[in-house]
Amino acid sequence: MAETKVIVVTGGSGLVGKAIEWIVGNETGRFGKQEGEHWIFLTSKDGDLRSPEATRAIFAKYKPTHVVHLAALVGGLFKNMNYQLDFLRENLLINDNVLQTAHEYKVLKVVSCLSTCVFPDKTTYPIDESMIHNGPPHQSNFGYAYAKRLIDTQNRAYFDQFGDRFTSVIPTNVFGPHDNYDLKDSHVIPALIHKCYLAKKNGTPFVVAGSGKPLRQFIYSQDLAKLFIWVLREYEEIDPIILSVGEKDEVSIKYVADAIVKAVGFNGNYSFDTTKADGQYKKTASNEKLLKNLPDFHFTPFETAIKESVTWFLENYDTARTGNL
């Protein structure tokens, strides 16, 4: 019989946590639940990870052998710009408590989630894993970015001093079921899905902010969940790894909006408001390291992933995170 693995997922009720829970519960084979694995998905109700005592109580209760660390204080651009210190301090506390308590409880492996915002503002493209510490991050969310960046530093220090197997992953733009659809504080895909749904429901125009020309790499949450599970079981490095579709799969915001219009079945007036700023034109990341390690991984086609995301949103509108519009 396989030795029992107790895998605790912090931030288990969010977009990525829910996707991992779905894959573990529904997939078979390489990414599905394996014999001897016991998965526990934590929410904020299980305890405040900003508190060392609460964090220790969680570890004492579940005695994890492995941790997937997703929990974080997150927010949109406006929140980040106005609360830089809160985003820095609270995330530093969460990360330090999780990693130090994992060390104290002799957890065999921790996989933490970073963000592409950890990369320097001024950089060359495509971005790769070696560039994280090459310069300051963008000013708009430097508090959050430095807190996330320091996870990589902590991982190296825990390995250097104690041999702890703590690593991290850097996903590009994630979307899928259980996303945050609050129009005041959501990312581009859930915001456009929600806006398009409201335009169809109310018979109003669907207006997309900006020109639609900027390019982004999007990863479906269920694909990312499989990759998290692979990292937990098979990736042996302490150095982080970018989890993303390839450079050739970068798509324009117009391409995204077109796919959403089709999936929602919106037939009304649809336009782009070019008086609104576009933001950064591109943030291309290299997935070369991932492909070297996992050359046969199959990403869900973008249109299929959008269709599944829209279907989930429409079926769960009353309980989704919509900002109570």
C-alpha positions in Angstrom: 0.0 0.0 0.0 1.2 3.5 -0.9 2.5 5.7 1.9 -0.1 8.4 2.9 0.5 11.8 1.6 -1.4 14.6 3.2 -1.6 17.6 0.8 -2.8 20.8 2.2 -3.8 23.5 -0.4 -3.9 27.1 1.1 -6.3 29.4 -0.7 -8.3 26.4 -1.7 -11.6 28.2 -2.5 -10.0 30.5 -5.2 -9.7 30.1 -8.9 -6.7 27.8 -8.9 -7.6 25.9 -5.7 -11.0 25.0 -7.1 -9.4 23.9 -10.4 -7.0 21.6 -8.5 -9.8 20.2 -6.5 -11.8 19.5 -9.7 -8.8 17.8 -11.4 -8.0 15.7 -8.3 -11.7 14.6 -8.0 -12.4 14.0 -11.7 -9.2 13.2 -13.6 -7.7 9.7 -13.9 -4.2 8.8 -14.8 -1.2 11.1 -14.4 -3.0 14.1 -12.9 -5.8 12.5 -11.0 -5.8 11.6 -7.3 -3.3 8.8 -6.6 -3.5 6.0 -4.0 -2.5 7.1 -0.6 -3.1 10.8 -1.3 -5.4 12.8 1.1 -6.1 16.3 -0.3 -7.3 19.2 2.1 -8.5 22.5 0.6 -8.3 25.3 3.1 -10.4 28.5 3.0 -10.0 31.6 5.2 -12.5 30.0 7.6 -9.8 27.4 8.6 -7.6 30.1 10.1 -5.8 33.4 9.4 -2.5 32.6 7.8 -1.2 36.1 8.8 -1.1 34.7 12.4 1.8 32.4 13.3 -0.4 30.7 16.0 -3.4 30.2 13.6 -1.0 28.8 10.9 0.6 26.4 13.5 -2.9 25.3 14.6 -3.8 24.3 11.0 -0.5 22.3 10.5 -1.0 20.7 13.9 -4.6 19.6 12.9 -3.8 18.2 9.4 -0.1 17.3 9.7 0.6 17.9 6.0 3.4 16.1 4.2 3.0 18.4 1.2 1.7 22.0 0.8 0.4 23.8 -2.3 0.5 27.5 -1.2 -2.0 29.6 -3.1 -3.3 31.9 -0.4 -2.5 35.6 -0.8 -4.0 39.1 -0.4 -4.9 40.0 -4.0 -6.6 42.9 -5.7 -6.9 44.8 -8.9 -4.8 47.7 -10.1 -6.6 50.4 -8.0 -6.4 48.5 -4.7 -2.7 47.7 -5.3 -1.8 51.3 -6.1 -3.5 52.6 -2.9 -2.5 49.9 -0.4 1.1 49.1 -1.3 2.2 48.5 2.3 -0.9 46.3 3.1 -0.1 44.1 0.1 3.6 43.9 1.1 3.1 43.2 4.8 0.1 40.9 4.7 1.6 38.7 1.9 5.0 38.7 3.7 3.3 37.5 6.9 1.3 34.8 5.1 4.3 33.5 3.1 6.6 33.5 6.1 4.2 31.8 8.3 3.4 29.1 5.8 7.0 28.4 4.9 8.4 28.5 8.4 5.6 26.3 9.8 6.2 23.9 6.9 9.8 23.8 7.9 9.0 23.2 11.6 6.6 20.4 10.7 9.2 18.8 8.3 6.9 19.1 5.3 8.5 17.2 2.4 7.6 19.7 -0.3 6.0 23.1 -0.7 4.9 24.6 -4.1 4.1 28.3 -3.9 2.4 30.4 -6.5 4.1 33.5 -7.7 2.9 35.9 -10.5 4.4 37.4 -13.6 4.3 40.8 -11.8 7.5 39.6 -10.0 9.5 40.3 -13.1 11.3 43.7 -13.6 9.3 46.5 -15.2 12.1 47.2 -17.7 13.1 43.9 -19.3 13.6 42.1 -22.5 11.1 39.6 -24.0 10.4 36.8 -23.8 10.7 36.8 -20.0 12.2 33.7 -18.5 12.8 32.3 -14.9 16.4 33.7 -14.7 15.1 37.3 -14.8 13.1 37.6 -11.6 15.6 39.6 -9.6 17.1 41.7 -12.5 15.5 45.0 -11.5 12.5 46.6 -9.7 9.0 45.5 -10.6 6.3 47.8 -12.0 5.5 50.7 -9.6 1.8 50.1 -9.7 2.0 46.9 -7.6 5.5 46.9 -6.1 4.3 45.9 -2.7 2.6 42.7 -3.9 5.4 42.0 -6.4 8.2 42.2 -3.8 6.3 40.0 -1.4 5.8 37.3 -4.1 9.4 37.7 -5.3 10.7 37.1 -1.8 9.1 33.6 -1.8 11.8 32.6 -4.3 14.5 34.0 -2.0 13.1 32.2 1.0 12.9 28.9 -0.9 16.5 29.2 -1.8 17.5 30.1 1.8 15.5 27.2 3.3 17.2 24.8 0.8 20.6 26.3 1.4 20.4 26.1 5.2 18.2 23.1 5.8 17.8 21.2 2.5 14.0 21.9 2.5 12.3 21.2 -0.9 10.4 24.4 -1.3 9.8 25.6 -4.9 7.5 28.0 -6.8 5.6 28.4 -10.0 4.9 31.5 -12.1 1.6 31.2 -14.1 0.7 33.7 -16.8 -2.9 35.1 -16.9 -5.2 32.4 -15.4 -8.9 32.2 -16.1 -11.7 29.6 -15.7 -14.6 28.5 -13.4 -14.8 30.1 -9.9 -13.0 33.3 -11.1 -13.6 36.7 -9.7 -16.2 38.4 -11.9 -16.6 41.6 -9.8 -16.4 44.4 -12.5 -14.6 46.7 -10.1 -11.8 44.3 -9.3 -11.5 41.5 -11.8 -9.0 40.5 -14.5 -9.7 41.0 -18.2 -11.4 37.7 -19.1 -13.9 37.4 -16.2 -14.6 41.2 -16.5 -15.4 40.8 -20.3 -17.5 37.7 -19.7 -19.6 39.6 -17.0 -19.9 42.7 -19.2 -21.0 40.8 -22.2 -23.5 38.8 -20.2 -25.0 42.1 -18.8 -25.1 43.6 -22.3 -27.0 40.6 -23.7 -29.4 40.6 -20.7 -30.1 44.3 -20.8 -30.0 44.8 -24.5 -27.2 47.3 -24.3 -24.0 47.7 -26.3 -20.9 45.6 -25.3 -18.0 48.1 -25.1 -14.5 46.9 -24.5 -12.0 49.4 -23.0 -9.0 50.1 -25.2 -8.1 49.2 -28.8 -8.2 45.4 -28.3 -4.6 45.2 -29.7 -2.5 44.3 -26.6 -1.3 40.7 -26.5 -1.5 38.3 -23.6 -0.8 34.6 -22.8 -3.8 33.0 -21.0 -3.8 29.7 -19.3 -7.0 27.8 -18.5 -7.3 27.1 -14.7 -7.8 23.3 -15.3 -4.6 23.1 -17.3 -2.7 25.1 -14.6 -4.1 22.7 -12.0 -2.7 19.7 -13.8 0.7 21.5 -14.0 0.6 22.3 -10.3 0.0 18.6 -9.6 2.9 17.7 -11.9 5.2 20.1 -10.1 4.2 18.8 -6.7 4.9 15.2 -7.7 7.7 15.4 -10.3 9.5 18.7 -10.5 12.7 18.5 -8.5 14.2 22.0 -8.7 14.1 24.8 -6.1 14.3 27.4 -8.9 10.8 28.5 -10.1 9.2 27.4 -13.3 6.9 29.5 -15.6 3.6 27.7 -16.3 2.2 29.1 -19.5 1.1 28.4 -23.0 3.7 29.1 -25.7 4.7 32.4 -27.2 2.9 31.4 -30.4 -0.4 31.1 -28.3 -0.3 34.8 -27.3 -3.7 36.3 -28.3 -5.0 39.9 -28.6 -7.7 41.3 -26.3 -9.9 41.6 -29.5 -9.5 37.8 -30.1 -10.5 37.2 -26.5 -13.5 39.5 -26.8 -14.6 37.9 -30.1 -14.5 34.4 -28.4 -16.5 35.7 -25.5 -19.1 37.3 -27.8 -19.5 34.0 -29.6 -19.7 31.9 -26.4 -22.2 34.2 -24.7 -24.3 34.4 -27.9 -24.3 38.2 -28.0 -25.7 39.7 -31.2 -25.9 43.3 -30.2 -23.7 46.4 -30.8 -20.0 45.5 -30.0 -17.2 48.0 -30.1 -13.9 49.1 -28.6 -13.5 52.4 -26.7 -10.1 53.7 -27.9 -10.2 56.7 -25.6 -9.4 54.2 -22.8 -5.8 53.2 -22.1 -4.5 49.9 -23.4 -1.9 49.2 -20.7 1.3 47.3 -21.5 1.3 46.0 -25.1 2.8 42.6 -24.4 4.3 40.7 -21.5 5.5 37.6 -23.4 6.8 34.8 -21.2 8.9 31.8 -22.3 7.5 28.3 -21.5 10.7 26.6 -22.8 11.7 25.2 -19.4 8.2 23.7 -19.0 8.3 22.1 -22.4 11.7 20.6 -21.8 10.4 19.0 -18.7 6.9 18.1 -20.0 7.0 18.0 -23.8 3.8 16.2 -24.3 1.5 18.4 -22.2 -1.8 19.2 -24.0 -3.2 22.7 -23.4 -7.0 23.1 -23.8 -7.8 25.1 -27.0 -8.5 28.7 -26.1 -12.0 28.8 -27.6 -13.0 25.6 -25.7 -11.7 27.0 -22.4 -13.6 30.2 -23.0 -16.8 28.3 -23.8 -16.5 26.2 -20.6 -15.8 29.3 -18.5 -18.8 31.1 -19.9 -21.0 28.1 -19.4 -19.9 27.8 -15.8 -20.5 31.5 -15.2 -24.0 31.4 -16.7 -24.9 28.3 -14.7 -23.5 29.7 -11.5 -24.3 33.4 -11.8 -26.3 33.7 -8.6 -23.4 32.3 -6.5 -20.4 33.5 -8.5 -18.2 36.3 -7.2 -19.9 39.1 -9.2 -19.7 42.0 -6.8 -23.5 41.7 -6.1 -24.6 43.8 -9.1 
